[in-house]
């Protein structure tokens, strides 16, 4: 006899008395390299898409963020002439344009008043957290740094700002930032630069998927999630993939701590006009806060 969990009906069991079951997860046979940089505005813009790709298809691949070294320092020559960027102040209008287009908020005015002098310091901190702790904490640090830089206009190359971000992760900010400034910190970063070069990367974001035959697909620039899924199909030699269900909004917000409206829209296929109704349906009152910045809503625990 058995009480059925789904129907609530108790009766004779239809299943066999004993059966063998396999709890092994399918082997992740694909390596996905995400070449990025803490101050890359287009990397900030694809956060919603990349999160959905990882959440729904991450069981097929191992994910490796790679620091690419976008800005070592400002100098007299052009940094990015294609986008008209010769000095820090030139970055602000470019960033704002990316923010408006992507709806991932970017203030950008600090690049006029208090510019980031180099993306290497926050990149080194990422590498030290990765080495001393784990990939997940390092990736969370990268996310918090980008929030502080793009939405909340903080100079993430400033040691005090980096220390505060690391402290909020529950780690020793002073110790980690100090370690990142040692020659060993730069050596860790150089290893990522070497890897990015070996992968043939010349811009960010770049995602490269490599299979067991050592053949791969390179996807450059921000694309819709379907492009990444198609790339994954190619390297797996599969016509169809089995996506996992999206996590509930409550569990996603618990993990991420802060989500912009655009991120929720992309994850759950919700229209911008329906976002408030969706959030109110999915989250219990008092379990979250709704705020606004630069004309965009965001939600926090």
C-alpha positions as CSV (number, residue, x, y, z in Angstrom):
1,X,0.0,0.0,0.0
2,X,1.1,3.5,-0.7
3,X,-0.1,7.1,-0.2
4,X,0.5,9.0,-3.5
5,X,2.3,12.3,-3.0
6,X,0.7,14.0,-6.0
7,X,-2.9,12.8,-5.8
8,X,-3.2,12.4,-2.0
9,X,-4.9,9.0,-2.7
10,X,-3.8,5.9,-0.7
11,X,-4.0,2.5,-2.3
12,X,-2.0,-0.3,-3.9
13,X,1.4,0.6,-5.1
14,X,1.7,0.4,-8.9
15,X,5.5,0.6,-9.0
16,X,7.7,-2.4,-8.6
17,X,8.8,-3.3,-5.1
18,X,12.4,-2.6,-5.8
19,X,14.2,-0.9,-8.6
20,X,17.7,0.4,-9.4
21,X,18.0,4.2,-9.8
22,X,20.9,6.3,-11.0
23,X,21.5,9.5,-9.1
24,X,24.7,10.4,-11.1
25,X,24.4,13.8,-12.8
26,X,25.3,13.7,-16.5
27,X,29.0,14.4,-17.0
28,X,29.8,18.0,-17.8
29,X,31.7,17.6,-21.1
30,X,31.9,21.2,-22.2
31,X,34.3,23.9,-20.9
32,X,32.8,27.4,-21.2
33,X,35.3,30.3,-20.9
34,X,33.8,33.7,-20.3
35,X,36.5,36.3,-21.0
36,X,35.5,39.5,-19.3
37,X,36.6,42.5,-17.2
38,X,35.2,44.3,-14.1
39,X,34.8,47.6,-16.0
40,X,33.4,46.2,-19.2
41,X,30.0,47.8,-19.8
42,X,28.9,45.3,-22.4
43,X,29.6,42.5,-19.9
44,X,27.3,44.3,-17.4
45,X,24.7,44.5,-20.1
46,X,24.6,40.7,-20.7
47,X,24.3,39.8,-17.0
48,X,20.6,38.9,-17.4
49,X,21.2,36.7,-20.4
50,X,24.3,35.0,-19.0
51,X,22.5,34.2,-15.8
52,X,19.6,32.6,-17.5
53,X,22.0,30.5,-19.7
54,X,23.9,29.3,-16.7
55,X,20.7,28.5,-14.6
56,X,19.0,26.6,-17.4
57,X,21.9,24.9,-19.2
58,X,24.7,24.9,-16.7
59,X,24.4,21.2,-16.2
60,X,26.0,20.7,-19.6
61,X,29.2,22.8,-18.9
62,X,31.9,23.9,-16.5
63,X,31.9,27.7,-16.4
64,X,35.3,29.6,-16.2
65,X,35.3,33.4,-16.0
66,X,38.6,34.7,-17.3
67,X,39.9,38.2,-16.6
68,X,40.9,39.9,-19.8
69,X,42.7,43.1,-18.7
70,X,40.7,45.9,-20.3
71,X,42.5,48.9,-18.9
72,X,46.0,48.7,-17.3
73,X,46.3,52.5,-17.1
74,X,45.3,55.7,-18.9
75,X,47.9,57.2,-21.2
76,X,48.2,59.9,-23.8
77,X,47.2,57.7,-26.8
78,X,43.7,56.5,-27.6
79,X,42.3,53.6,-25.5
80,X,39.4,52.7,-27.7
81,X,39.3,54.9,-30.8
82,X,36.5,52.9,-32.4
83,X,34.2,54.2,-29.6
84,X,35.9,57.6,-29.4
85,X,37.5,56.9,-26.0
86,X,40.8,58.7,-25.5
87,X,40.5,59.8,-21.9
88,X,38.3,58.7,-18.8
89,X,35.6,61.4,-19.4
90,X,35.0,59.9,-22.9
91,X,33.8,56.7,-21.2
92,X,30.8,58.3,-19.5
93,X,28.5,58.9,-22.5
94,X,29.5,55.5,-24.0
95,X,28.5,53.8,-20.7
96,X,25.3,55.7,-20.5
97,X,24.4,54.7,-24.0
98,X,25.0,51.0,-23.1
99,X,22.9,51.4,-20.0
100,X,19.9,52.9,-21.8
101,X,20.1,50.3,-24.6
102,X,20.4,47.3,-22.3
103,X,18.3,48.7,-19.4
104,X,21.1,47.5,-17.0
105,X,21.5,50.9,-15.2
106,X,24.8,52.7,-15.7
107,X,25.5,56.1,-14.2
108,X,29.0,56.7,-15.5
109,X,29.6,60.2,-14.1
110,X,32.4,59.0,-11.8
111,X,34.5,58.6,-15.0
112,X,34.4,62.4,-15.1
113,X,34.8,63.2,-11.4
114,X,36.7,60.2,-9.9
115,X,37.7,57.8,-12.8
116,X,38.7,54.2,-12.4
117,X,42.4,54.4,-13.2
118,X,42.8,50.7,-14.0
119,X,40.8,47.5,-14.1
120,X,43.7,45.5,-12.9
121,X,43.3,46.0,-9.1
122,X,39.7,44.6,-9.0
123,X,40.7,41.8,-11.4
124,X,43.6,40.8,-9.0
125,X,41.2,40.8,-6.1
126,X,38.9,38.4,-8.1
127,X,41.9,36.1,-8.7
128,X,42.9,36.1,-5.0
129,X,39.4,35.2,-3.8
130,X,39.2,32.5,-6.4
131,X,42.5,31.0,-5.3
132,X,41.9,31.3,-1.5
133,X,38.2,30.5,-1.5
134,X,36.2,29.3,-4.5
135,X,34.9,30.3,-7.9
136,X,31.4,31.1,-6.6
137,X,32.6,33.7,-4.1
138,X,34.9,35.2,-6.7
139,X,32.1,35.5,-9.2
140,X,29.9,37.1,-6.5
141,X,32.6,39.6,-5.9
142,X,32.7,40.4,-9.6
143,X,28.9,41.0,-9.6
144,X,29.1,43.2,-6.5
145,X,31.9,45.2,-8.0
146,X,30.0,45.8,-11.2
147,X,26.9,46.9,-9.2
148,X,28.9,49.4,-7.3
149,X,30.6,50.7,-10.4
150,X,27.8,50.9,-12.9
151,X,24.7,51.4,-10.9
152,X,26.0,53.0,-7.7
153,X,28.9,55.0,-9.2
154,X,31.7,53.7,-6.9
155,X,35.3,53.7,-8.0
156,X,36.1,50.0,-7.8
157,X,39.8,50.5,-8.3
158,X,40.0,52.4,-5.0
159,X,41.3,50.1,-2.2
160,X,38.7,51.2,0.3
161,X,35.9,50.4,-2.1
162,X,37.4,47.0,-2.9
163,X,37.8,46.3,0.9
164,X,34.2,47.1,1.6
165,X,32.9,44.9,-1.2
166,X,35.0,41.9,0.0
167,X,34.0,42.5,3.6
168,X,30.3,42.3,2.6
169,X,31.1,38.8,1.2
170,X,32.0,37.8,4.8
171,X,35.8,37.7,3.9
172,X,38.7,39.8,5.3
173,X,38.8,42.7,2.8
174,X,42.0,44.2,4.0
175,X,43.9,40.9,3.9
176,X,42.6,40.0,0.4
177,X,43.2,43.5,-1.1
178,X,46.7,43.6,0.4
179,X,47.5,40.1,-1.0
180,X,46.2,41.1,-4.4
181,X,48.7,44.0,-4.5
182,X,51.6,41.7,-4.1
183,X,53.6,40.4,-7.1
184,X,51.8,37.0,-6.7
185,X,48.5,38.7,-7.3
186,X,49.6,40.1,-10.6
187,X,51.1,36.6,-11.5
188,X,47.6,35.1,-11.0
189,X,46.2,37.7,-13.3
190,X,48.9,37.2,-15.9
191,X,47.8,33.5,-16.1
192,X,44.3,34.7,-17.1
193,X,45.8,37.1,-19.7
194,X,47.8,34.2,-21.2
195,X,44.7,32.0,-21.3
196,X,42.7,34.8,-23.0
197,X,45.4,35.2,-25.6
198,X,45.6,31.5,-26.2
199,X,41.8,31.5,-26.8
200,X,42.3,34.2,-29.4
201,X,40.2,36.8,-27.6
202,X,40.4,40.4,-28.7
203,X,37.3,42.0,-27.1
204,X,34.8,41.5,-24.2
205,X,32.5,39.9,-23.6
206,X,33.7,36.7,-25.5
207,X,32.4,33.3,-24.7
208,X,34.2,30.2,-26.0
209,X,32.8,26.7,-25.7
210,X,35.1,23.8,-26.1
211,X,34.2,20.1,-26.3
212,X,36.1,16.9,-25.5
213,X,37.4,16.8,-29.1
214,X,39.0,20.2,-28.4
215,X,36.8,21.9,-30.9
216,X,34.9,25.0,-30.0
217,X,32.6,27.9,-30.8
218,X,33.5,31.5,-30.2
219,X,30.7,34.0,-29.6
220,X,31.8,37.7,-29.4
221,X,29.7,40.5,-27.9
222,X,26.3,40.5,-26.3
223,X,23.9,38.2,-27.9
224,X,20.4,36.8,-27.0
225,X,20.3,33.6,-24.9
226,X,19.3,31.6,-28.0
227,X,22.8,32.3,-29.5
228,X,24.5,30.7,-26.5
229,X,22.1,27.7,-26.6
230,X,22.8,27.3,-30.3
231,X,26.5,27.4,-29.7
232,X,26.1,24.8,-27.0
233,X,24.2,22.5,-29.3
234,X,26.9,22.8,-31.9
235,X,29.8,21.7,-29.6
236,X,27.6,18.9,-28.1
237,X,26.5,17.7,-31.5
238,X,23.0,17.7,-30.3
239,X,19.8,19.0,-31.9
240,X,17.9,19.5,-28.7
241,X,18.9,20.3,-25.1
242,X,17.0,19.8,-22.0
243,X,16.9,23.1,-20.1
244,X,16.3,23.0,-16.3
245,X,13.3,24.9,-15.0
246,X,14.1,28.4,-13.9
247,X,14.6,28.7,-10.2
248,X,11.7,30.4,-8.3
249,X,12.1,34.1,-8.0
250,X,12.3,33.8,-4.2
251,X,15.3,31.4,-4.4
252,X,17.0,33.4,-7.1
253,X,16.7,36.7,-5.1
254,X,17.9,34.8,-2.0
255,X,21.1,33.8,-3.9
256,X,21.7,37.0,-5.9
257,X,20.7,39.5,-3.2
258,X,19.9,42.2,-5.8
259,X,18.1,41.9,-9.1
260,X,17.3,44.6,-11.6
261,X,13.9,44.5,-13.4
262,X,15.6,43.6,-16.7
263,X,17.2,40.5,-15.0
264,X,13.8,39.3,-13.8
265,X,12.2,40.0,-17.2
266,X,14.8,38.0,-19.0
267,X,14.8,35.1,-16.6
268,X,11.1,34.6,-16.6
269,X,10.0,36.0,-20.0
270,X,8.0,38.8,-18.3
271,X,7.1,42.1,-20.0
272,X,8.4,45.2,-18.3
273,X,4.9,46.4,-17.8
274,X,4.0,43.2,-15.9
275,X,7.0,43.2,-13.6
276,X,5.3,44.6,-10.5
277,X,2.4,42.1,-10.7
278,X,4.8,39.2,-11.3
279,X,7.0,40.1,-8.3
280,X,4.0,40.6,-6.0
281,X,2.7,37.2,-7.1
282,X,6.1,35.4,-6.6
283,X,7.4,37.0,-3.4
284,X,5.6,37.3,-0.1
285,X,5.0,40.8,1.3
286,X,7.8,42.0,3.5
287,X,10.3,39.6,2.1
288,X,11.8,42.1,-0.3
289,X,12.3,45.8,-1.0
290,X,11.6,47.5,-4.3
291,X,13.8,50.5,-5.1
292,X,14.6,52.6,-8.2
293,X,17.8,54.0,-9.7
294,X,18.3,55.8,-13.0
295,X,14.7,55.1,-14.0
296,X,15.0,51.3,-13.5
297,X,13.4,49.2,-10.7
298,X,15.5,46.8,-8.6
299,X,14.6,44.4,-5.9
300,X,16.6,43.4,-2.8
301,X,16.3,41.1,0.2
